[in-house]
Amino acid sequence: MSEAALVLEQVRTPMSGSSHHLEVDLCIASGEFVALVGPSRSGKSLIIALAAGLVSPEAGRVVLLGHEWSEASASEPSHVRLRVGTVLEQPGLLSNMTLFNNVLLPLRYHRGAMSDRSREHAVMAQLERLGLMPVRDRFPAELNHGEVRRGAIARACMLDPEVLLLDDPVAGVDAEMLLVLRAYVEERRADHPLTVVVAMRAWSPFIEGADRLVVLRDGRVEADGPRDAVAEVVPAALRRYVE
């Protein structure tokens, strides 16, 4: 098995809006595409936040790319954060910047050696691949939910991360753009090793290519494995999340 990109070891932590605690052991190998699925308040988004170092567990360890997050703090080592692309449920595009400038931000702050022309070409290429060129000069308030989501994913990928953490990436994305988004992720995985962890609120063609499904309910893992194997053992009440 490849080296682990993400490990949640005996993690226990409260879940907002639920009387349950998230209690999981989870190991995701480098290069894997893992989809977290299950009903609301099952712990999917919390796992994404824990993996990104935005939340600290009450107990247990969270290790990402060999670094153990010790506390939820913006002061965590930047060299680790720059290796991870994260898009949360609220994508967080800056309201006072156009979509183009939002996607440009990572290059502006972390690729100072690049020429302005090279940075512009890199951003334009990302927008083109995600079908966002027609709205490049619009502000977030002028975009629909799917455009905002795709723009946030483009921004998260600008530094070629080793790990991509996505919370509900297909929200507001229509059927045509969903296929574009899926192809975009597949192309990035083909270009270089990329670990993808995605939280999904419903079954979607976006995760048809996932290596594993992790089915969660009330903060616990109900099933974990390839889709066919999971479909055979998952409780009937959760079957709609895997097929």
N, C-alpha and C positions, 0 to 999 in steps of 0.2 A: 504493500500500500504506500502511496506517496506520503511525503511529509505533511503533517497536519497544518492547514491554514488557519483553522478556527477550532478551539476546544472550549466547551463549557463543561467544567468538571464539578459535579455535585453542587450545581448552582441552585440556590433557593432565594427567592425574592418576592415581595408582594406584587400583586397585579392591580393596577388602578381600576376602580369600578367593579372589582370582583372580591368575593370573600376568600377566593383561592389564592395560593401561592404558586408561582412558577417553580417547578422542581424538575430539572433536566440534567442529563449527561448527554453530551452531543459532541461528536468529533467529525469534522469536515476536512477531507483531504485537499491538498493543493490541486487546483484544476477542476474540482467537482462543481457541478451545477445542482444545487439542492433547493427544493421548494418546500417551504413551511406552509401547510394548509390546515384548515379547520375553521370552526365557527368563531364568531366574535368573542373577544375576551378569553381566548384560549392560550395566549402568550406569544403569538407570532411576532407582533410588532415589538414586544419587549425583548425578544431574542435579538432582533435587528439592532435595537438601541444598546443592548449589552455588548454585542459584537463590535459596535462602533465606539465603545468606550464612553457613551453618553450617560449611562446608568451604571451604578455599582451594585453588585449582588449583595444581598444580606449575608449570604454564606456561599462558599465555593470560589472557584477561580474561573476567569475568562481570559483566554490566551489567544491573541491574534498575531499571526506571523511571528510567533515566538516571543511576543511581548505580552506580559500580564498586565491588564488594566487594574490598577490598584485603587483608583478613585475616579469619579465622574468629574473631570476637570479639563478646562480648555488648555491647561498648561502641560498636558501629556506630550511626550516627545513628538515633535513635528515630523521626524523622519518616518515614524510609523503611520501617522495620519495621512501623509502624502502618498502612501502606498495603497490607500483604501479610498474607494469612491462610495459615497453614501447618499441615498435619496430617501428621505423619510416620508411619512404620510402627507405632511405639509411640505411641499418641495423647497420652499424658502428662496425663490428667486427674489432679487432685490427690486423693489417696486419703482425705484427712481432710475433704473437702467433699462435700456432696450434688451431684448432677448440676446442679440449679438453680443452686447457688452457683458451680460451676465455669464455667457458661455466663455467669453474671453478672460474673465477674472483669474482663473487659476494660472493661466499662462502669464498674465501681467505680473502676478505676485511671485511666481515660482520659476519662471523661465525667462529671467532677465536677459540672458545671453542671446535669445532669439530676436531677430529683427522684427520690426512692426509688420513688415510684409509677410514674413513667415508665419507669424502668429495669426494674422488675418486669414491666410490661406488655410491654416489648420482648423480654425473655427468654421470657415465656410464649408470645408469638407465634412465636418460633423453635422452641420445643419442640413446639408444636402442629403446625407445618408439617412437622416431622420425625417425628411420631408418638411423641414422647417424654413427653407429659404424664403418662401413667400411672406413669412411673418417676422423675418429677422429684425426689422426696425420697429416692431411694436413693443410696447411696455407690457409687463405681466397682466395688468388690469384689462388689456385689450385682447388677451389670449383666452382660448377656451381651456378647460381643465386638462384635456389630453395634450394640448400644445405646451402648457406649463410643465406637465409631467415629462414629456419628451425633452424639453429644454433643460430640465434639471438633470436628466440622465446624460445628456450631451456634456453638460458642465462637469458632472462627476467623472466622466471618462477622459477629460482633456489631458490629464497627466499620466495616462496609460496605467491605471491602478492594477495591482496584483489581485485585489479582492474587490468585488462590487456587491454592495448591500442595498437591496431595493425593497421598499415597503409599498406594496400594492402598485406596481409600475404600470398596470393597464387601466387604472381608474380613469374614466373619461376618454379612453382611446377607442376609436371606432374599429370595425373589423379590418378595414384595409390597412390602417396605420398599426394595428396590432401585429399584422404579419411583417410590416416594415421593421417594427421594434424587435420582433423575434429574430429576424434576419440580421439586424444590427448586432445583437448580442452574440449570435452564432458566428458572425464574421470576426468579432473581436476575440472570441475564444479560439478561433482558427489561427488568428494572426500571432497570438502569444498566449502563454499560460494565464488563465484567468479563472479565479474561483468566484462563483456567483451564488449568493444566498438571497432568496426572494421570499417575501411573505405575501400570500395570496388570500383573498377573501372569498374566492370562488374558483372552481375549475376553469381553466382557460387554455386555449391552444398555445399560449405563450410558454407554458411549461411542459409541453409535450416532449421536448428534448432533454428534460431534467434527468440527471443520473439517479437521483433519489427523491422520494417524497417523504417528508416527516409530518405525520398527522398528529395534531395536537388537540386536546380538549381539557378545559379546566386546569391548564398549566402543566399537563403531563403528556408524554409521548404515548400515543395509542398504537402507532405503527411507524416503521421506518424501513425503507428499502426501495428497490425498483418498483415502478408503478404496478406492474402485473402482480408482483408478490404482495404488495400492500393491499391491492384490491381484493385479494383472497382472504385476508385476515382482518381487515378493518371492520369495526361494528357497522351494522346496517345504517344507523343514524348518520354516519360520517361518509358513507359511500359516495355521495354526490360531490364530495370534494376531490375525489380521485378518478372520476370517470364521467 
